[in-house]
């Protein structure tokens, strides 16, 4: 945030309510977190690199021993962070809806709010659902889109490393970017 605080043009989206791109198009963003609510997180055999690299998870596992991972504690952190991200995006949408002219809202977040991109991924889909998506965010965005059919919502996300471009509803477009480690597209 230090760099973005010193720039008129560079903004850390997780700390600003929204960014105006044109008179009628706005950008809202947040880092975004998975919430473990799609699929069965407690019985997933999937292990995230994040759990050994993000300090929030340090105390919840024994390195190199997957059987000793405390999934309940990991889920608690994930859900807390997913709730914060969802609240930030919802607050930005609410602020924009009070404006007279909003035609499009672009939402940028790391974790997909829906599982559709995961359905085309090569990995075991059901195992990745809890750790590669945020139902909390998805439910809020579906509600916002359904309650505001005249506004186009476009979600830009990543995390699952597969390309996906399709509509969830007539006014809600989901785009996921394809990537290999160190080789984004």
N, C-alpha and C positions, 0 to 999 in steps of 0.2 A: 504493500500500500504506500510505502514511502515514495517510490518512483511515481506512482499515479497521482499522489498528492502534489507533486511538483510540476505536473503537466496539465495544460489546459485540454489536451486531446486524449491522453491516455487515462482510462478509467478502470478501476477494479470493480467489476460489476456487482460483486457481492456486498459492496458497501454504498452503492448509489441506488436510489429507487428505480430510475430508468434513465435512458439516454434518448434524446430526440434525434432521429436520423433525417426526417423530412417533416413537413407540416403535419402529416397524418400517419407517419410510420415511426414506431418506437421500439427500443431494445431494452429488455429486462434480462438480467442474468444472475447466476449464482453458481458457485463451484458444484453444488449438488452432491448428494450421497445416496447410496442404496439404502433401502429400509428393510429388506428381508421379508417383505409381505407378499410377494409373488412366489409361489412354490413353498417348499418345506425347508426352511433355512436350518433348523436344528438337526435335520437328518440328511443334509447335503454333504457329500464327500468332497466338495469343492473347497480349495484353500486359496485364498487371495494373497498375492505378494504384498498387498497393502498392509496386511496384518503384521508383517515383520518390518515394514519400512515407515509406517506412520506412527508417530509417538503416542497418539491416542490409544493405540492397541498394545503397546509394549508389555504391559503386565498381564495380558490375557492369554498368553501361550508360553509353551516351553519350546525354544528354537529347535527345529528339525524333528519335532514330535507332534504330528498332526492329531494324534489321539488325545492330547492333553490341551487342546485349544478350548477355551471357555467361550462357547458360542453365545451363551446368554449375555455375557458382558459385551462381546463384540456387537451383538444385535442392539443392545442398549445404546451404545455409542452411535451406531449407524442410524437408529431411529431418531435419536435426539438431533443429530446433524441433518437428517432428511427433513425433519419438522421445521428446523430453522430455515433451511433452504426453501421449503414450500411456503412458509410464512413470508419470506422476503419476496418471492415471485408474486404471491397473492396480494401482498400490500402494494406492489408496483402496479399490478393490473387494476386494483381498486382505485388507485390514484389516477391512472389513465382514463378509467371509465367516467370519471367526473369531468373530463375534458369534453368539449363539444365535438371535435373532429378527430376520431381515431379510426383509421381504416385497417391498420395492420399492427400487430404486436409480435415481435420476434423474441423468442425466449431462448437464451443460451444457457446450457447446463451440461455438466460432464456426463452424468448418469441418465440413461434413457428413462422417461417416465412411463414407458409401455414396454411390453415384451416382444413386440413384432420384430425388431431387429435381431433379437436373440433366436428367433425361429429359423433364420437363415444362416446363423453361425454354425461352424463345424463342430463346436464342442457340445457336450451333453447339455441340452437345453434346460431340462428341469433342474439340474444341479446349479446352473448359472443364474436362473431367474432371480433368486433372492439377493444375489451379490452384484448383479448387473442391471438393476432396475429400481425404480422408486414408485411404488403404487400410491403412496401419499401424494406425490407430485402429480402423477397421472390422473388420479381422481379429481384433484383440484382443477387441473387444466381442462379435463372433460366438462366439468361443471361450468367453468368460465366460458368455454366455447359454446356449449349448449344454451347458456343464458344470454349470449351475445352473438347471435347468428350473423349479424351484419359486419362483424369484425373478423378479419382473417388472422389466425394464430399460426405461427410457424415456429417449430421447435428445432433447434440445432443442438445435437448432442454427440457424444462419442462413447468412450469406455468399452464398448463391445467390439470395436475394431472392424465392423462390417458396414458396407454401404447399404443404406435403406432410405428410400424416398417414396412415401405414400401417405395418403390421407387416412386419418383415424376417424374423422367426421368431415362433412363437406367444407367446414371452415377451420379444420385443424390438421395441419401438415406436419409430419414428423420426418426429419432428415438426420440420419446418422452417417458419420464419415468413416470411410474405410481407412485402416491403418495397420501397418506392421510396426513393431518397435523400431523407433528411429527413422521410420519411413512413412510419414502421414501423406494422405492424398487429399 
